[in-house]
Each structure stands twice: as structure tokens, then as C-alpha cells.
Amino acid sequence: MRELVRQNRRFFLWATLAGLGLRLLFFFWMPRVTTDSLFYGDLAKNWLQHGIYAYTDNDQILPTFARLPGYPGFLAIIFAIFGVGSFKPALVVQILVDLGTCFVVADLARRTISPRAAKAAFLLTALCPFLANYSAAALTETFEIFFTACALDFVVIGFDGLASRKVWPWIGCGAAVALCTLFRPDGGILLLSIGAYMGILLLRDLRSGKSSVPIVRAGLIVAAVALAPLAVWGLRNHHTLRQWEFLAPRYANYEGEFIPTGFNRWIKTWIADYVSTEEVYWNIPGDKVDPHNLPSRAYDTPEQKQTVFQLFDQYNDELHITPEMDAQFAAMAEERIHAHPLRYYVWLPLVKITDMWMRPRTELLPPDSRWYAFTDDLKWLTLSLGLGLMNLLYVTGALAGFLRHWRSIAWVGLAVIFILLRSLFLGTMENPEARYTLESFPAVIWLASALWAGVGRQQAISSLQMPAQRG
């Protein structure tokens, strides 16, 4: 990669400046410190000042495992240097990390496709407004995207040097996966994807009579390095809180906190878009819900509609879901799933996945989430449509790059498996949010960059085989 940058200094200089300018635009225009950001900051402050990984509740400092320690650890370092509550220096570091992602994705394309594709990948990453937007938000996405790109690049380096038995790429891959997971628990999907891809290669080698030792050894190294920090985290949780927790709770809840599982199951029988997440799911508990905002698919019969409205009337009086209410939601969920199993297990997850991939991704920006109603101010509607078009170009570009050049992209199966497994996981969630697909963007841009492979692109025997020798 260093040689490619040296040979194309002017291109990389101007592309980097363009990427920096885009990120600074979000930084100065709309830096975001959300409720989640403040919670991460509270964990960081208590860790820094009291040596306890804990949150503050009514002046009490209570140990927790509600969030993984990656981002609070980063904020603790920033707070130690710039002062507690200094989020803007954290955003500056995130901008630099996001620019680093551009180089990593470019190196991924260079190794698997061609130098020309690497330049395209760099530009696509640098000018991606969605990555730039989140680099100016005090959230975990920027780091998870960066470490995802690093892990994918290390896998490619490792496969290219598999015959030479190099160990450091696999150690680097495991470390990147570990860091990715320590920032967000769904980073574990990356480890599952790498394991699944290695499993396919292992089966290929066994069928062809080749030695399986190199792949098995690589997989064990990646798994050991990736899981070691999570083992330490789990031991801490058992020692401090008397509970084994190696990631973070599915609902990011506090220890002993009541989780309305019946309500969540009922939500999954109808929720399919981000608007419902914003208007219903996020409001509970603590904020009122207007049941008239529910789509018609939230109930199948007049009796169900009446029950739903009664339950939300009761919720709006108490602003929390009681176990009795939760039991009613659970019963209604079972009734709806039994009546329409395909809707619950197939159609709604597919619609949910489609919504997360195809939205304009304006959740951190002023435009109305119901942009498709065309009732927003013209400038915000234009922004929504413009970002929606750009998102469509990235997604269709990845699909086109794969369909046209999948035979000539080395290790392309890794990108495809990762995108598919992550999408399937997202289809199981109660809260469809477009930001959850951003972690797949290094793979998306990797595939899209194949459209610029060039006549002299590097060749691979197949998507699952070792690349041919490159000149």
C-alpha cells in the first residue's frame, strides 16, 4: 500500500483532503452527543476517577455489564488527557480513525483485485457520507467499522501467506476481531463469518486431499486471540456481579432489570421499519406512545386492536410495562405467530433487512424519518432523497461488482458470507436501524471497487481458492 501511495501521491493527497473536509463538515455542522454517548461517558468517568467500571444512579456508583468496555475505555483515555466530558477531542480522533479506514479498505482491494480498484475503494470510503456522519458522533460505529476492515484485510494477508506459515496476520486478525467485539457485541458476527469461511476452505482441502493443518492452525490462532479479552471480561463480571456475561445483555439492560420479553416478542410480529422504532420502541419505558402511530399490521383482528389500544392507554398512565401487561403482549404475540408463521419468520425479517439497507440514513440529521411522505421542508427532503440515492449507488455498486467480477476477486466469499450473516442477524432485531448495516460497508466498498478492476486486474482461480500468482 505504501508503494501505491508513493506512486499516486497527488491522488491520495486530494482524496484524503476531500475525506477530511467531509468529516469536518459534519463535525462543525452537527456533532452528536446522544443519550448513549452520555452513558458511555459516565462509565468512562467512573472508571477513570474511581477505578470502577460502573454507572451513576442517584449519586450511587453501581458496577455494570450493560455495555462492553471498548468505547468507555477509549473515552477514559480522552478524558484523562483533555478533561472529563471532553467529547469533541474524541470526535477528532474518530475522524482520524475513519480516514485510516480508507487506507485499510484500499489495501484490501489492492490485495484482492488491482491497484486501480484500490484507488476506487479509497475514494468510495473517503467520500462516503454515512461513515463521515458517524465519525462526528460519540458512538461506537467508527471504531467497529475500522476494526472490521482491519480484520478482513488481515484474513486476506494471512491467506496469501498461508503456505509460508506466517503467524502475525492471524494474530492481527484475532486482535481486530477482539477490539471490534469489545466496542459492540454484534462484532462477534465477524468472528463467526471468518470461521464459516475457513470451514468452507477446510472442507475444500479435505476433499482435494490437501493438508488441513494450515487452515486449522490459522483458525485456532484467530479464535484464541479474539476470545481471550472476552474471557477476561466474563471473569470480571462473574467476580464483580456474580453473573457470567461474556458480551453484553441483548437489551443492554442493568443487572436485575425487568425486561418485557412478551412486549418485545409482540413488537417483532409487526415492526419492519425505522419509523416504528423511533415512534414506539424507543419510547418504552419512560415516554408516552401514541397507538395511532401503529401500522395496521400491528393487529390482525378488531379484538387485537382493542387490546393493543387498552394496553397502551395503561402504559401511558404508568410509563412502564408491568409483568401483567407483558403477559398480555406475550399471549397476543403467540396468537399472531401461530396464525401467520411465514410473516413472522420470513417476510417481516426480509422487509426489515431491506429497510435497514435502503434507508437514506438520516437518523442523526434533521430530516424527518417519514421522508417518503414528502411533507418535510424542501431542503431536508432534498437531503433525504440525495442520501437515499447515494446509499442505493453503494449497495447496487457492490452487487454489480460481485456479479461482474466474482470469479476474479480473491477471497470474495469472505465478503459475501459476512454481509449475509450480518444481514440475517439484523433481521432478528426488534429495532431496525440503518446504522447497523454500516459495519458491512468495508465489504460493500470492497465489492463495489471491483467495477474499477481494470483490464489488468489480478486473477483468482475461484472465490474459494488461492489467488493465482500476481505479476
C-alpha positions, 0 to 999 in steps of 0.5 A, spaced: 500 500 500 505 504 501 508 503 494 501 505 491 501 511 495 508 513 493 506 512 486 499 516 486 501 521 491 497 527 488 491 522 488 491 520 495 493 527 497 486 530 494 482 524 496 484 524 503 483 532 503 476 531 500 475 525 506 477 530 511 473 536 509 467 531 509 468 529 516 469 536 518 463 538 515 459 534 519 463 535 525 462 543 525 455 542 522 452 537 527 456 533 532 452 528 536 452 527 543 446 522 544 443 519 550 448 513 549 454 517 548 452 520 555 452 513 558 458 511 555 461 517 558 459 516 565 462 509 565 468 512 562 468 517 568 467 512 573 472 508 571 477 513 570 476 517 577 474 511 581 477 505 578 470 502 577 467 500 571 460 502 573 454 507 572 451 513 576 444 512 579 442 517 584 449 519 586 450 511 587 456 508 583 453 501 581 458 496 577 455 494 570 455 489 564 450 493 560 455 495 555 462 492 553 468 496 555 471 498 548 468 505 547 468 507 555 475 505 555 477 509 549 473 515 552 477 514 559 483 515 555 480 522 552 478 524 558 484 523 562 488 527 557 483 533 555 478 533 561 472 529 563 466 530 558 471 532 553 467 529 547 469 533 541 477 531 542 474 524 541 470 526 535 477 528 532 480 522 533 474 518 530 475 522 524 482 520 524 480 513 525 475 513 519 480 516 514 485 510 516 479 506 514 480 508 507 487 506 507 485 499 510 479 498 505 484 500 499 489 495 501 484 490 501 482 491 494 489 492 492 490 485 495 484 482 492 483 485 485 488 491 482 491 497 484 486 501 480 480 498 484 484 500 490 484 507 488 476 506 487 475 503 494 479 509 497 475 514 494 468 510 495 470 510 503 473 517 503 467 520 500 462 516 503 457 520 507 454 515 512 461 513 515 463 521 515 456 522 519 458 517 524 465 519 525 462 526 528 458 522 533 460 519 540 458 512 538 461 506 537 460 505 529 467 508 527 471 504 531 467 497 529 467 499 522 475 500 522 476 494 526 472 490 521 476 492 515 482 491 519 480 484 520 478 482 513 484 485 510 488 481 515 484 474 513 486 476 506 494 477 508 494 471 512 491 467 506 496 469 501 501 467 506 498 461 508 503 456 505 509 460 508 506 459 515 506 466 517 503 467 524 502 475 525 496 476 520 492 471 524 494 474 530 492 481 527 486 478 525 484 475 532 486 482 535 481 486 530 476 481 531 477 482 539 477 490 539 471 490 534 467 485 539 469 489 545 466 496 542 459 492 540 457 485 541 454 484 534 462 484 532 462 477 534 458 476 527 465 477 524 468 472 528 463 467 526 463 469 518 471 468 518 470 461 521 464 459 516 469 461 511 475 457 513 470 451 514 468 452 507 476 452 505 477 446 510 472 442 507 475 444 500 482 441 502 479 435 505 476 433 499 482 435 494 486 431 499 490 437 501 493 438 508 488 441 513 493 443 518 494 450 515 487 452 515 486 449 522 492 452 525 490 459 522 483 458 525 485 456 532 490 462 532 484 467 530 479 464 535 484 464 541 486 471 540 479 474 539 476 470 545 481 471 550 479 479 552 472 476 552 474 471 557 477 476 561 471 480 561 466 474 563 471 473 569 470 480 571 463 480 571 462 473 574 467 476 580 464 483 580 456 481 579 456 474 580 453 473 573 457 470 567 456 475 561 461 474 556 458 480 551 453 484 553 445 483 555 441 483 548 437 489 551 443 492 554 439 492 560 442 493 568 443 487 572 436 485 575 432 489 570 425 487 568 425 486 561 418 485 557 420 479 553 412 478 551 412 486 549 418 485 545 416 478 542 409 482 540 413 488 537 417 483 532 410 480 529 409 487 526 415 492 526 419 492 519 421 499 519 425 505 522 419 509 523 416 504 528 422 504 532 423 511 533 415 512 534 414 506 539 420 502 541 424 507 543 419 510 547 418 504 552 419 505 558 419 512 560 415 516 554 408 516 552 406 512 545 401 514 541 397 507 538 395 511 532 402 511 530 401 503 529 401 500 522 395 496 521 399 490 521 400 491 528 393 487 529 390 482 525 383 482 528 378 488 531 379 484 538 387 485 537 386 492 536 382 493 542 387 490 546 393 493 543 389 500 544 387 498 552 394 496 553 397 502 551 392 507 554 395 503 561 402 504 559 401 511 558 398 512 565 404 508 568 410 509 563 412 502 564 410 495 562 408 491 568 409 483 568 401 483 567 401 487 561 407 483 558 403 477 559 398 480 555 403 482 549 406 475 550 399 471 549 397 476 543 404 475 540 403 467 540 396 468 537 399 472 531 405 467 530 401 461 530 396 464 525 401 467 520 408 463 521 411 465 514 410 473 516 413 472 522 419 468 520 420 470 513 417 476 510 417 481 516 425 479 517 426 480 509 422 487 509 426 489 515 433 487 512 431 491 506 429 497 510 435 497 514 439 497 507 435 502 503 434 507 508 437 514 506 440 514 513 438 520 516 437 518 523 442 523 526 440 529 521 434 533 521 430 530 516 424 527 518 424 519 518 417 519 514 421 522 508 417 518 503 411 522 505 414 528 502 411 533 507 418 535 510 421 542 508 424 542 501 431 542 503 431 536 508 427 532 503 432 534 498 437 531 503 433 525 504 432 523 497 440 525 495 442 520 501 437 515 499 440 515 492 447 515 494 446 509 499 442 505 493 449 507 488 453 503 494 449 497 495 447 496 487 455 498 486 457 492 490 452 487 487 454 489 480 461 488 482 460 481 485 456 479 479 461 482 474 467 480 477 466 474 482 470 469 479 476 474 479 476 477 486 480 473 491 477 471 497 470 474 495 466 469 499 469 472 505 465 478 503 459 475 501 458 470 507 459 476 512 454 481 509 449 475 509 450 473 516 450 480 518 444 481 514 440 475 517 442 477 524 439 484 523 433 481 521 432 478 528 432 485 531 426 488 534 429 495 532 431 496 525 436 501 524 440 503 518 446 504 522 447 497 523 448 495 516 454 500 516 459 495 519 458 491 512 460 497 508 468 495 508 465 489 504 460 493 500 466 498 498 470 492 497 465 489 492 463 495 489 471 497 487 471 491 483 467 495 477 474 499 477 478 492 476 481 494 470 483 490 464 489 488 468 486 486 474 489 480 478 486 473 477 483 468 482 482 461 480 475 461 484 472 465 490 474 459 494 481 458 492 488 461 492 489 467 488 493 465 482 500 468 482 500 476 481 505 479 476 
